[in-house]
Amino acid sequence: MKISSYLASSQLLWERIQKDAGSKFSDLLKILLLGMLILVLGCSHQGHGLSSSSWKIYKNARYGFEFPYPSNWKIQSQPNNADGVVLVSPEDESVEIRSWAANQLPNSLQLETKSQSNTNPNFQTLQGKKGILVVEATPEVNLIKLTLSHDKIDYTWQGQSPSQEFSDYYQFFYYIAQNYRIVTIGNRL
């Protein structure tokens, strides 16, 4: 089955799932559908064809994280507090990579949601750091988000694109998430 026909049938199934969003069965079906989509896209798409020589490494000195990104992508913004970065594609500024970190709140101040407290790590970076990788889909924008916690710091990385182009970027975003690194204090920049 071609990716385009799979995506079309997945879209019809997704619309049906959204109508039944109140039931537990539809929640399970959403998870299964997204999981199948990730597997199919991850195994069948050839990516953007960027060679390893066309990459740079973004390094965050404040929180000690780093990840590769294409050398032709532009830094759109960096907050004054140096907690992260937004990078955009030179071809389409609606395709972007965001990453940031923040100190964790003390347990007494944290308001855990049900999904946060019951979520186990489902992803491991090449560095061996375990975290949560999710794909969020809306009719307009899809994103893949990696969340890691280490030494009382929460790290977040995400790649996003218009929904209709997400299958073109999924493998590319996944590669970057795999190569996300947390640098120990002794190795900080």
N, CA and C atoms as a LAMMPS dump frame, in Angstrom:
ITEM: TIMESTEP
0
ITEM: NUMBER OF ATOMS
567
ITEM: BOX BOUNDS ff ff ff
-5.0000000000000000e+02 5.0000000000000000e+02
-5.0000000000000000e+02 5.0000000000000000e+02
-5.0000000000000000e+02 5.0000000000000000e+02
ITEM: ATOMS id mol type element x y z
1 1 1 N 0.852 -1.18 0
2 1 2 C 0 0 0
3 1 3 C 0.895 1.239 0
4 2 1 N 0.604 2.175 -0.865
5 2 2 C 1.382 3.404 -0.939
6 2 3 C 1.112 4.268 0.285
7 3 1 N 2.113 5.073 0.647
8 3 2 C 1.988 5.977 1.792
9 3 3 C 0.791 6.905 1.618
10 4 1 N 0.6 7.451 0.416
11 4 2 C -0.491 8.407 0.206
12 4 3 C -1.852 7.767 0.45
13 5 1 N -2.044 6.525 -0.014
14 5 2 C -3.343 5.877 0.225
15 5 3 C -3.486 5.48 1.686
16 6 1 N -2.363 5.105 2.32
17 6 2 C -2.409 4.796 3.745
18 6 3 C -2.79 6.038 4.547
19 7 1 N -2.17 7.18 4.197
20 7 2 C -2.47 8.42 4.904
21 7 3 C -3.92 8.847 4.693
22 8 1 N -4.44 8.645 3.468
23 8 2 C -5.834 9.001 3.198
24 8 3 C -6.774 8.149 4.03
25 9 1 N -6.526 6.842 4.093
26 9 2 C -7.388 5.991 4.913
27 9 3 C -7.203 6.29 6.393
28 10 1 N -5.965 6.653 6.79
29 10 2 C -5.715 7.03 8.178
30 10 3 C -6.47 8.302 8.538
31 11 1 N -6.557 9.26 7.595
32 11 2 C -7.272 10.507 7.847
33 11 3 C -8.751 10.236 8.076
34 12 1 N -9.338 9.346 7.264
35 12 2 C -10.751 8.991 7.454
36 12 3 C -10.964 8.343 8.815
37 13 1 N -10.054 7.435 9.182
38 13 2 C -10.152 6.796 10.487
39 13 3 C -9.98 7.821 11.596
40 14 1 N -9.024 8.757 11.412
41 14 2 C -8.785 9.8 12.41
42 14 3 C -10.039 10.66 12.618
43 15 1 N -10.714 11.026 11.523
44 15 2 C -11.928 11.833 11.638
45 15 3 C -13.005 11.075 12.405
46 16 1 N -13.115 9.787 12.157
47 16 2 C -14.089 8.973 12.894
48 16 3 C -13.737 8.92 14.377
49 17 1 N -12.447 8.775 14.663
50 17 2 C -11.998 8.72 16.055
51 17 3 C -12.326 10.025 16.768
52 18 1 N -12.121 11.154 16.088
53 18 2 C -12.389 12.443 16.708
54 18 3 C -13.861 12.601 17.07
55 19 1 N -14.774 12.01 16.288
56 19 2 C -16.195 12.086 16.6
57 19 3 C -16.523 11.324 17.881
58 20 1 N -15.759 10.276 18.139
59 20 2 C -16.008 9.435 19.305
60 20 3 C -15.02 9.722 20.425
61 21 1 N -14.484 10.926 20.488
62 21 2 C -13.387 11.237 21.405
63 21 3 C -13.706 11.015 22.873
64 22 1 N -14.95 10.917 23.251
65 22 2 C -15.289 10.755 24.65
66 22 3 C -15.083 9.359 25.19
67 23 1 N -15.003 8.348 24.375
68 23 2 C -14.928 6.981 24.887
69 23 3 C -13.49 6.53 25.076
70 24 1 N -13.292 5.589 26.006
71 24 2 C -11.966 5.036 26.249
72 24 3 C -11.484 4.254 25.035
73 25 1 N -12.402 3.587 24.339
74 25 2 C -12.037 2.826 23.159
75 25 3 C -11.427 3.736 22.101
76 26 1 N -12.01 4.912 21.901
77 26 2 C -11.467 5.815 20.882
78 26 3 C -10.101 6.342 21.298
79 27 1 N -9.868 6.54 22.601
80 27 2 C -8.552 6.964 23.054
81 27 3 C -7.504 5.901 22.734
82 28 1 N -7.854 4.637 22.962
83 28 2 C -6.951 3.543 22.646
84 28 3 C -6.718 3.466 21.145
85 29 1 N -7.773 3.655 20.383
86 29 2 C -7.671 3.614 18.934
87 29 3 C -6.774 4.739 18.414
88 30 1 N -6.855 5.926 19.023
89 30 2 C -5.991 7.044 18.64
90 30 3 C -4.526 6.668 18.836
91 31 1 N -4.231 6.089 19.992
92 31 2 C -2.853 5.714 20.295
93 31 3 C -2.36 4.676 19.297
94 32 1 N -3.186 3.677 19.021
95 32 2 C -2.803 2.64 18.062
96 32 3 C -2.608 3.209 16.663
97 33 1 N -3.498 4.095 16.233
98 33 2 C -3.387 4.694 14.908
99 33 3 C -2.101 5.503 14.782
100 34 1 N -1.811 6.336 15.773
101 34 2 C -0.59 7.13 15.718
102 34 3 C 0.639 6.239 15.751
103 35 1 N 0.597 5.181 16.555
104 35 2 C 1.713 4.24 16.602
105 35 3 C 1.942 3.573 15.261
106 36 1 N 0.855 3.146 14.603
107 36 2 C 0.98 2.52 13.282
108 36 3 C 1.524 3.52 12.269
109 37 1 N 1.044 4.744 12.329
110 37 2 C 1.51 5.771 11.403
111 37 3 C 3.008 6.024 11.591
112 38 1 N 3.445 6.1 12.832
113 38 2 C 4.865 6.306 13.12
114 38 3 C 5.692 5.153 12.559
115 39 1 N 5.236 3.921 12.78
116 39 2 C 5.97 2.771 12.264
117 39 3 C 6.044 2.771 10.742
118 40 1 N 4.918 3.009 10.094
119 40 2 C 4.895 2.993 8.634
120 40 3 C 5.772 4.103 8.071
121 41 1 N 5.637 5.295 8.605
122 41 2 C 6.429 6.412 8.085
123 41 3 C 7.906 6.251 8.405
124 42 1 N 8.206 5.78 9.605
125 42 2 C 9.595 5.594 10.002
126 42 3 C 10.299 4.531 9.185
127 43 1 N 9.57 3.534 8.734
128 43 2 C 10.181 2.436 7.985
129 43 3 C 10.199 2.674 6.489
130 44 1 N 9.347 3.536 5.985
131 44 2 C 9.226 3.626 4.542
132 44 3 C 9.721 4.927 3.925
133 45 1 N 9.834 5.979 4.682
134 45 2 C 10.201 7.274 4.108
135 45 3 C 11.708 7.445 4.104
136 46 1 N 12.24 8.036 3.062
137 46 2 C 13.677 8.179 2.903
138 46 3 C 14.219 9.493 3.476
139 47 1 N 13.397 10.345 4.012
140 47 2 C 13.871 11.567 4.646
141 47 3 C 14.209 12.67 3.655
142 48 1 N 15.003 13.61 4.105
143 48 2 C 15.324 14.784 3.308
144 48 3 C 16.615 14.667 2.534
145 49 1 N 17.315 13.547 2.679
146 49 2 C 18.535 13.344 1.907
147 49 3 C 19.674 14.266 2.305
148 50 1 N 19.622 14.836 3.503
149 50 2 C 20.705 15.691 3.952
150 50 3 C 21.877 14.818 4.375
151 51 1 N 23.048 15.105 3.865
152 51 2 C 24.217 14.318 4.247
153 51 3 C 24.694 14.768 5.62
154 52 1 N 25.481 13.91 6.248
155 52 2 C 25.965 14.234 7.588
156 52 3 C 26.861 15.465 7.584
157 53 1 N 27.431 15.817 6.432
158 53 2 C 28.309 16.981 6.375
159 53 3 C 27.534 18.296 6.347
160 54 1 N 26.207 18.251 6.189
161 54 2 C 25.43 19.484 6.116
162 54 3 C 24.703 19.795 7.425
163 55 1 N 25.238 19.314 8.521
164 55 2 C 24.617 19.519 9.833
165 55 3 C 25.489 20.395 10.72
166 56 1 N 24.823 21.127 11.611
167 56 2 C 25.482 21.87 12.686
168 56 3 C 24.948 21.293 13.995
169 57 1 N 25.56 21.68 15.086
170 57 2 C 25.092 21.27 16.409
171 57 3 C 24.671 22.524 17.17
172 58 1 N 23.387 22.57 17.59
173 58 2 C 22.963 23.647 18.481
174 58 3 C 23.386 23.242 19.884
175 59 1 N 24.051 24.128 20.604
176 59 2 C 24.507 23.851 21.969
177 59 3 C 23.957 24.917 22.898
178 60 1 N 23.304 24.464 23.951
179 60 2 C 22.75 25.385 24.935
180 60 3 C 23.637 25.346 26.178
181 61 1 N 24.363 26.429 26.416
182 61 2 C 25.308 26.489 27.526
183 61 3 C 24.612 26.567 28.882
184 62 1 N 23.447 27.197 28.95
185 62 2 C 22.767 27.361 30.238
186 62 3 C 22.308 26.022 30.817
187 63 1 N 21.672 25.188 29.987
188 63 2 C 21.134 23.921 30.479
189 63 3 C 21.902 22.697 29.995
190 64 1 N 22.897 22.88 29.164
191 64 2 C 23.744 21.772 28.755
192 64 3 C 23.073 20.737 27.88
193 65 1 N 22.317 21.175 26.872
194 65 2 C 21.765 20.216 25.91
195 65 3 C 22.217 20.598 24.514
196 66 1 N 22.178 19.617 23.614
197 66 2 C 22.575 19.861 22.242
198 66 3 C 21.861 18.889 21.315
199 67 1 N 21.74 19.311 20.055
200 67 2 C 21.125 18.456 19.038
201 67 3 C 21.574 18.934 17.662
202 68 1 N 21.596 18.017 16.679
203 68 2 C 21.973 18.415 15.328
204 68 3 C 20.819 19.11 14.615
205 69 1 N 21.171 19.959 13.666
206 69 2 C 20.162 20.586 12.812
207 69 3 C 20.823 20.915 11.472
208 70 1 N 20.048 21 10.406
209 70 2 C 20.628 21.29 9.09
210 70 3 C 21.309 22.661 9.086
211 71 1 N 22.465 22.715 8.467
212 71 2 C 23.255 23.952 8.494
213 71 3 C 22.576 25.119 7.783
214 72 1 N 21.609 24.842 6.907
215 72 2 C 20.943 25.944 6.205
216 72 3 C 19.69 26.448 6.931
217 73 1 N 19.352 25.86 8.075
218 73 2 C 18.205 26.342 8.85
219 73 3 C 18.602 27.62 9.589
220 74 1 N 17.616 28.511 9.79
221 74 2 C 17.874 29.808 10.409
222 74 3 C 17.405 29.805 11.867
223 75 1 N 18.185 30.45 12.71
224 75 2 C 17.734 30.668 14.089
225 75 3 C 16.731 31.796 14.043
226 76 1 N 15.48 31.482 14.378
227 76 2 C 14.429 32.494 14.337
228 76 3 C 14.435 33.321 15.612
229 77 1 N 14.61 32.637 16.737
230 77 2 C 14.627 33.386 17.99
231 77 3 C 15.298 32.581 19.088
232 78 1 N 15.873 33.322 20.019
233 78 2 C 16.42 32.774 21.238
234 78 3 C 15.971 33.707 22.351
235 79 1 N 15.333 33.157 23.383
236 79 2 C 14.863 34.027 24.463
237 79 3 C 16.022 34.673 25.223
238 80 1 N 15.752 35.801 25.832
239 80 2 C 16.77 36.521 26.599
240 80 3 C 17.336 35.695 27.741
241 81 1 N 16.539 34.765 28.295
242 81 2 C 17.023 33.968 29.414
243 81 3 C 17.85 32.766 28.963
244 82 1 N 18.064 32.592 27.669
245 82 2 C 18.92 31.548 27.089
246 82 3 C 18.458 30.136 27.433
247 83 1 N 17.139 29.939 27.548
248 83 2 C 16.665 28.595 27.887
249 83 3 C 16.382 27.732 26.666
250 84 1 N 16.485 28.28 25.439
251 84 2 C 16.208 27.464 24.266
252 84 3 C 16.376 28.207 22.961
253 85 1 N 15.778 27.62 21.899
254 85 2 C 15.955 28.157 20.556
255 85 3 C 14.777 27.742 19.679
256 86 1 N 14.522 28.535 18.635
257 86 2 C 13.581 28.179 17.569
258 86 3 C 14.358 28.276 16.263
259 87 1 N 14.354 27.171 15.5
260 87 2 C 15.009 27.117 14.196
261 87 3 C 13.946 26.895 13.139
262 88 1 N 14.082 27.541 11.979
263 88 2 C 13.088 27.381 10.912
264 88 3 C 13.761 26.953 9.615
265 89 1 N 13.007 26.215 8.828
266 89 2 C 13.476 25.753 7.53
267 89 3 C 13.61 26.938 6.585
268 90 1 N 14.651 26.959 5.762
269 90 2 C 14.779 28.045 4.785
270 90 3 C 13.741 27.933 3.671
271 91 1 N 13.169 26.745 3.491
272 91 2 C 12.182 26.522 2.442
273 91 3 C 10.769 26.882 2.864
274 92 1 N 10.487 26.754 4.173
275 92 2 C 9.127 26.971 4.667
276 92 3 C 9.202 27.277 6.156
277 93 1 N 8.964 28.528 6.53
278 93 2 C 9.108 28.923 7.934
279 93 3 C 8.055 28.308 8.855
280 94 1 N 7.059 27.627 8.296
281 94 2 C 6.099 26.929 9.149
282 94 3 C 6.64 25.577 9.601
283 95 1 N 7.786 25.169 9.051
284 95 2 C 8.471 23.952 9.491
285 95 3 C 9.559 24.408 10.449
286 96 1 N 9.465 23.941 11.687
287 96 2 C 10.396 24.444 12.683
288 96 3 C 10.796 23.393 13.696
289 97 1 N 11.906 23.687 14.346
290 97 2 C 12.422 22.898 15.458
291 97 3 C 12.499 23.848 16.642
292 98 1 N 11.977 23.385 17.784
293 98 2 C 12.054 24.172 19.01
294 98 3 C 12.679 23.306 20.087
295 99 1 N 13.463 23.906 20.945
296 99 2 C 13.987 23.17 22.086
297 99 3 C 14.209 24.142 23.229
298 100 1 N 13.922 23.67 24.427
299 100 2 C 14.093 24.497 25.614
300 100 3 C 14.236 23.604 26.836
301 101 1 N 14.645 24.195 27.932
302 101 2 C 14.774 23.475 29.192
303 101 3 C 14.364 24.408 30.322
304 102 1 N 14.032 23.808 31.454
305 102 2 C 13.633 24.587 32.628
306 102 3 C 13.893 23.76 33.879
307 103 1 N 14.201 24.449 34.948
308 103 2 C 14.365 23.765 36.225
309 103 3 C 13.013 23.232 36.67
310 104 1 N 13.015 22.028 37.249
311 104 2 C 11.777 21.449 37.754
312 104 3 C 11.329 22.197 39.005
313 105 1 N 10.028 22.311 39.149
314 105 2 C 9.466 22.894 40.36
315 105 3 C 9.596 21.897 41.506
316 106 1 N 9.687 22.378 42.732
317 106 2 C 9.665 21.444 43.864
318 106 3 C 8.364 20.631 43.839
319 107 1 N 8.421 19.406 44.337
320 107 2 C 7.246 18.53 44.317
321 107 3 C 6.014 19.185 44.922
322 108 1 N 6.191 20.004 45.939
323 108 2 C 5.05 20.634 46.595
324 108 3 C 4.339 21.635 45.687
325 109 1 N 5.025 22.135 44.653
326 109 2 C 4.431 23.118 43.755
327 109 3 C 3.957 22.53 42.435
328 110 1 N 4.333 21.288 42.152
329 110 2 C 3.965 20.687 40.882
330 110 3 C 2.509 20.266 40.862
331 111 1 N 1.854 20.542 39.756
332 111 2 C 0.49 20.092 39.526
333 111 3 C 0.541 19.055 38.422
334 112 1 N 0.652 17.789 38.815
335 112 2 C 0.736 16.734 37.807
336 112 3 C -0.636 16.459 37.225
337 113 1 N -0.667 16.317 35.927
338 113 2 C -1.898 15.895 35.288
339 113 3 C -1.923 14.379 35.288
340 114 1 N -3.086 13.817 35.053
341 114 2 C -3.225 12.373 35.041
342 114 3 C -2.291 11.745 34.009
343 115 1 N -2.189 12.353 32.823
344 115 2 C -1.343 11.778 31.775
345 115 3 C 0.133 11.846 32.144
346 116 1 N 0.583 12.896 32.839
347 116 2 C 1.983 12.995 33.218
348 116 3 C 2.341 11.947 34.259
349 117 1 N 1.483 11.729 35.236
350 117 2 C 1.814 10.825 36.322
351 117 3 C 1.754 9.364 35.903
352 118 1 N 1.021 9.029 34.84
353 118 2 C 0.884 7.645 34.41
354 118 3 C 1.681 7.323 33.156
355 119 1 N 2.558 8.194 32.717
356 119 2 C 3.282 7.982 31.479
357 119 3 C 4.677 7.451 31.777
358 120 1 N 4.991 6.318 31.167
359 120 2 C 6.319 5.726 31.296
360 120 3 C 7.143 6.099 30.078
361 121 1 N 8.467 6.15 30.235
362 121 2 C 9.311 6.446 29.073
363 121 3 C 9.042 5.454 27.934
364 122 1 N 8.988 5.977 26.713
365 122 2 C 8.754 5.146 25.535
366 122 3 C 9.816 5.355 24.464
367 123 1 N 10.885 6.079 24.824
368 123 2 C 11.9 6.461 23.85
369 123 3 C 13.242 6.543 24.548
370 124 1 N 14.301 6.226 23.803
371 124 2 C 15.647 6.365 24.334
372 124 3 C 16.525 7.003 23.268
373 125 1 N 17.258 8.043 23.646
374 125 2 C 18.169 8.691 22.715
375 125 3 C 19.386 7.797 22.487
376 126 1 N 20.17 8.091 21.491
377 126 2 C 21.397 7.334 21.251
378 126 3 C 22.37 7.471 22.415
379 127 1 N 22.24 8.546 23.183
380 127 2 C 23.053 8.754 24.368
381 127 3 C 22.6 7.839 25.509
382 128 1 N 21.402 7.275 25.404
383 128 2 C 20.883 6.402 26.447
384 128 3 C 19.913 7.081 27.406
385 129 1 N 19.578 8.338 27.166
386 129 2 C 18.622 9.046 28.023
387 129 3 C 17.208 8.622 27.653
388 130 1 N 16.411 8.254 28.655
389 130 2 C 15.037 7.815 28.426
390 130 3 C 14.089 8.989 28.585
391 131 1 N 13.06 9.001 27.748
392 131 2 C 12.094 10.077 27.788
393 131 3 C 10.785 9.674 27.151
394 132 1 N 9.966 10.669 26.895
395 132 2 C 8.651 10.451 26.31
396 132 3 C 8.636 11.122 24.939
397 133 1 N 8.291 10.343 23.924
398 133 2 C 8.173 10.856 22.571
399 133 3 C 6.721 10.72 22.155
400 134 1 N 6.102 11.831 21.771
401 134 2 C 4.702 11.813 21.353
402 134 3 C 4.567 12.527 20.015
403 135 1 N 3.546 12.13 19.286
404 135 2 C 3.161 12.821 18.061
405 135 3 C 1.796 13.425 18.324
406 136 1 N 1.669 14.72 18.093
407 136 2 C 0.396 15.411 18.268
408 136 3 C -0.075 15.859 16.887
409 137 1 N -1.323 15.512 16.583
410 137 2 C -1.852 15.809 15.252
411 137 3 C -3.099 16.672 15.349
412 138 1 N -3.112 17.732 14.562
413 138 2 C -4.303 18.561 14.402
414 138 3 C -4.518 18.708 12.895
415 139 1 N -5.648 19.216 12.472
416 139 2 C -5.846 19.396 11.033
417 139 3 C -4.822 20.348 10.399
418 140 1 N -4.297 21.296 11.178
419 140 2 C -3.37 22.279 10.623
420 140 3 C -1.901 21.901 10.801
421 141 1 N -1.519 21.453 12.001
422 141 2 C -0.115 21.243 12.348
423 141 3 C 0.054 19.897 13.045
424 142 1 N 1.121 19.186 12.69
425 142 2 C 1.519 17.983 13.405
426 142 3 C 2.881 18.248 14.015
427 143 1 N 3.116 17.654 15.178
428 143 2 C 4.426 17.806 15.781
429 143 3 C 4.837 16.527 16.477
430 144 1 N 6.14 16.371 16.59
431 144 2 C 6.73 15.28 17.345
432 144 3 C 7.485 15.947 18.484
433 145 1 N 7.231 15.48 19.725
434 145 2 C 7.8 16.142 20.896
435 145 3 C 8.51 15.125 21.781
436 146 1 N 9.733 15.456 22.156
437 146 2 C 10.533 14.652 23.07
438 146 3 C 10.652 15.401 24.383
439 147 1 N 10.345 14.713 25.481
440 147 2 C 10.48 15.293 26.81
441 147 3 C 11.374 14.383 27.647
442 148 1 N 12.405 14.98 28.243
443 148 2 C 13.342 14.245 29.094
444 148 3 C 13.484 14.987 30.415
445 149 1 N 13.778 14.256 31.482
446 149 2 C 14.085 14.874 32.77
447 149 3 C 15.414 14.308 33.253
448 150 1 N 16.28 15.207 33.733
449 150 2 C 17.602 14.778 34.2
450 150 3 C 18.118 15.818 35.193
451 151 1 N 18.555 15.357 36.345
452 151 2 C 19.131 16.238 37.372
453 151 3 C 18.263 17.459 37.665
454 152 1 N 16.979 17.222 37.888
455 152 2 C 16.011 18.257 38.256
456 152 3 C 15.809 19.324 37.176
457 153 1 N 16.044 18.932 35.919
458 153 2 C 15.799 19.822 34.782
459 153 3 C 14.903 19.08 33.803
460 154 1 N 13.891 19.766 33.278
461 154 2 C 13.031 19.219 32.232
462 154 3 C 13.511 19.76 30.895
463 155 1 N 13.752 18.852 29.96
464 155 2 C 14.219 19.198 28.616
465 155 3 C 13.115 18.873 27.618
466 156 1 N 12.877 19.779 26.678
467 156 2 C 11.861 19.547 25.654
468 156 3 C 12.455 19.899 24.293
469 157 1 N 12.197 19.02 23.345
470 157 2 C 12.579 19.242 21.948
471 157 3 C 11.367 18.896 21.098
472 158 1 N 11.098 19.681 20.057
473 158 2 C 9.991 19.327 19.169
474 158 3 C 10.27 19.791 17.749
475 159 1 N 9.723 19.02 16.815
476 159 2 C 9.742 19.385 15.407
477 159 3 C 8.303 19.472 14.947
478 160 1 N 7.981 20.482 14.161
479 160 2 C 6.6 20.621 13.688
480 160 3 C 6.561 21.062 12.239
481 161 1 N 5.474 20.647 11.579
482 161 2 C 5.258 21.023 10.189
483 161 3 C 3.762 21.079 9.931
484 162 1 N 3.368 21.668 8.81
485 162 2 C 1.954 21.584 8.447
486 162 3 C 1.546 20.108 8.345
487 163 1 N 0.323 19.786 8.753
488 163 2 C -0.14 18.401 8.809
489 163 3 C 0.059 17.663 7.496
490 164 1 N -0.264 18.308 6.386
491 164 2 C -0.185 17.63 5.093
492 164 3 C 1.257 17.328 4.681
493 165 1 N 2.247 17.927 5.338
494 165 2 C 3.655 17.688 5.009
495 165 3 C 4.381 16.856 6.061
496 166 1 N 3.688 16.486 7.138
497 166 2 C 4.358 15.822 8.259
498 166 3 C 5.036 14.519 7.847
499 167 1 N 4.425 13.769 6.959
500 167 2 C 5.045 12.506 6.533
501 167 3 C 6.379 12.755 5.839
502 168 1 N 6.554 13.929 5.233
503 168 2 C 7.823 14.279 4.602
504 168 3 C 8.912 14.583 5.631
505 169 1 N 8.523 14.978 6.831
506 169 2 C 9.48 15.405 7.85
507 169 3 C 9.642 14.426 9.008
508 170 1 N 8.772 13.442 9.112
509 170 2 C 8.796 12.584 10.291
510 170 3 C 10.16 11.944 10.531
511 171 1 N 10.74 11.283 9.554
512 171 2 C 12.014 10.585 9.737
513 171 3 C 13.128 11.58 10.078
514 172 1 N 13.104 12.716 9.463
515 172 2 C 14.056 13.8 9.731
516 172 3 C 13.971 14.234 11.196
517 173 1 N 12.747 14.503 11.677
518 173 2 C 12.56 14.9 13.083
519 173 3 C 12.988 13.784 14.029
520 174 1 N 12.642 12.542 13.689
521 174 2 C 12.982 11.404 14.539
522 174 3 C 14.503 11.279 14.679
523 175 1 N 15.215 11.474 13.581
524 175 2 C 16.677 11.421 13.608
525 175 3 C 17.23 12.444 14.603
526 176 1 N 16.713 13.652 14.566
527 176 2 C 17.202 14.691 15.471
528 176 3 C 16.888 14.332 16.918
529 177 1 N 15.678 13.835 17.17
530 177 2 C 15.308 13.425 18.529
531 177 3 C 16.245 12.329 19.034
532 178 1 N 16.582 11.375 18.19
533 178 2 C 17.502 10.306 18.591
534 178 3 C 18.867 10.857 18.981
535 179 1 N 19.285 11.917 18.324
536 179 2 C 20.619 12.478 18.545
537 179 3 C 20.645 13.613 19.558
538 180 1 N 19.529 13.881 20.218
539 180 2 C 19.474 14.888 21.284
540 180 3 C 20.382 14.42 22.417
541 181 1 N 21.169 15.316 22.958
542 181 2 C 22.103 14.947 24.035
543 181 3 C 21.998 15.924 25.203
544 182 1 N 22.171 15.377 26.392
545 182 2 C 22.323 16.185 27.595
546 182 3 C 23.788 16.064 27.989
547 183 1 N 24.45 17.207 28.071
548 183 2 C 25.872 17.234 28.376
549 183 3 C 26.031 17.404 29.883
550 184 1 N 26.86 16.585 30.493
551 184 2 C 27.06 16.687 31.947
552 184 3 C 27.721 18.003 32.295
553 185 1 N 27.597 18.398 33.565
554 185 2 C 28.104 19.704 34.004
555 185 3 C 29.585 19.861 33.695
556 186 1 N 30.37 18.823 33.856
557 186 2 C 31.802 18.899 33.572
558 186 3 C 32.106 19.117 32.096
559 187 1 N 31.148 18.755 31.218
560 187 2 C 31.343 18.901 29.775
561 187 3 C 30.571 20.064 29.193
562 188 1 N 29.92 20.847 30.044
563 188 2 C 29.142 21.972 29.517
564 188 3 C 30.041 22.95 28.803
565 189 1 N 29.433 23.622 27.837
566 189 2 C 30.177 24.522 26.957
567 189 3 C 30.644 25.771 27.672
